[in-house]
């Protein structure tokens, strides 16, 4: 008898356009994993409103995020694919988990410290409780594995702590305790303008990120302007974060070891590295952009995919929530 597939879950916030970093660190890996796991992928638009969003843009970006998932290789027939706000159990379970998470735990979250420092005096409560909603996202689907970047591992650890705490109080079958999975190659693509910082959808410098809906010429220009380092030797050295970033991008997209790529640039200048990296990125991004544009134009087709995915997700989420409510005496 074949063992049931383990459940793998991941999501991306659609508050800005998806980047090359999202593709290398998440989307591409999802496409490879969907046949081996019971995959749950979605756009976390509830997380996006921890910052003020333009409603029209958020709606558009959320749909484009899902279209990009499909364009990057996610098969709606293989994976459960949906928009977070269309499954109300996410917010409902989040309230329950809020009651079993501690202020001190949330206050220690690195991302809260970073984002609250930029928020000024009026820090949204949602920014503080964001990791609890993330825990709800994960625990709703009896998730076994969560592929994340190293910067999100702390949130998965909190999710595990909450699940274990509630299992100890209400029974070991209350929640399945998930495990983080951190890809070894390309898991952390850095900004083209500040290679000491992660490439981000919300980077205030638009030249720091390559967006998946940009034209080939826009991509080439950004890679040409990418910050490198002093000296001229192309080497995978910690003292050269700009060069290392371009090497990492090439390695992630071609599958070649960084050492092999470095050897191919013996005696060459940074300009050669930038031009080659740009072409490799264009070859990867161009078909994704074209397919996402096609899906966005076929509104009814995308609507049907989202409706079907949300229905599947609601059925699964309702079972978990019913179990939790029964264990807590809420039903």
Residue, then its C-alpha position, 0 to 999 in steps of 0.5 A: x500500500x502506497x504511503x500518503x504524500x506528506x503535505x508541503x505548504x508555502x505562500x508569497x505575499x502579493x503586496x508588490x510584484x514578485x521578484x527573481x528572488x521569489x522565483x529562485x527561492x520559492x516558485x521554482x522549488x514549488x514546481x519541482x516538489x508538487x509531484x512528490x508532495x501534497x502541496x498547498x500554495x497560496x497568495x497571502x493577501x491578508x498579510x499584505x494589509x499590515x501596511x496600507x495598500x491601494x485596494x485596486x492594486x492589491x486585487x490586481x497584484x494578488x491575481x497576478x501572483x497566482x498567475x505567476x505561480x502557474x506560469x512558473x510551473x505550478x499545476x492547479x490539478x496537482x497542487x491546491x492553489x488559492x487566495x488566502x482571504x477566500x478561506x475564512x478559516x485562516x483568520x478564524x484559527x489565528x484568533x485561537x492561536x493568539x490566545x496561546x502565543x505570548x507577547x514576549x515571543x512575538x516581541x522577539x521576532x526579528x522581522x517585527x523589530x525591523x518593520x516596526x522600527x520603520x513604522x514610526x509611533x503608530x505600529x499596527x497590531x497586525x504587524x505584531x501578530x503577523x507570525x500568528x496568522x502565519x502559524x494559522x496558515x501552516x497548521x490549518x492544513x496538517x502541514x509536514x514541511x514548509x520550504x522557507x528562506x532563512x529569514x522566515x525560519x524563526x516564524x516556523x519555530x514559533x509555529x512549532x512552539x504554539x503547536x507543541x504547546x497546544x498538543x501538550x494541553x489538549x492532546x497530541x493530535x490537535x496539530x501536526x508539528x511542521x518542519x522547515x525546509x531551507x533550500x541550499x542553493x539560491x535560497x537568498x538572492x540579494x539586492x542588485x544595489x545593496x548585496x548585503x540585503x535580501x532582494x525584496x518586493x518592497x525595496x524602495x530602490x526599484x533597481x535593487x530587484x528584478x521583477x518577474x513582469x519586467x521586459x527583457x530590456x529592463x532586466x538587462x539594464x538592471x543587471x548592467x547597473x548591478x553593484x559589484x565590488x572593488x578589484x576586478x577578479x571574479x571570485x566567490x569571496x565573502x569580501x565581494x558580496x556583489x560578485x557573489x550575488x551574481x554568481x549565486x543567481x547564475x548557479x541557481x538558474x543554470x544548475x552549475x556549481x559556483x566553482x565551475x562558473x568562477x573558473x569560466x571567468x578566469x581573466x575576464x572582467x565584471x562586465x562579462x559577468x553582468x552581461x552573461x547573468x542578464x541573459x541567463x535571467x532573461x531566458x528564465x523570466x521571459x516565458x514566465x512573464x508571457x504566460x502570466x500575461x496570458x493568464x491575466x487576460x483570460x479572466x474567467x479561466x483564472x477565476x475558475x482556477x481560484x474558485x476550485x482551489x479555494x473550495x478545496x482549501x476550505x474543505x481541508x481547513x474546516x476539518x482542522x478547525x472543527x477538530x481544534x474547536x472540539x479539543x478546546x471545548x468550543x464545539 
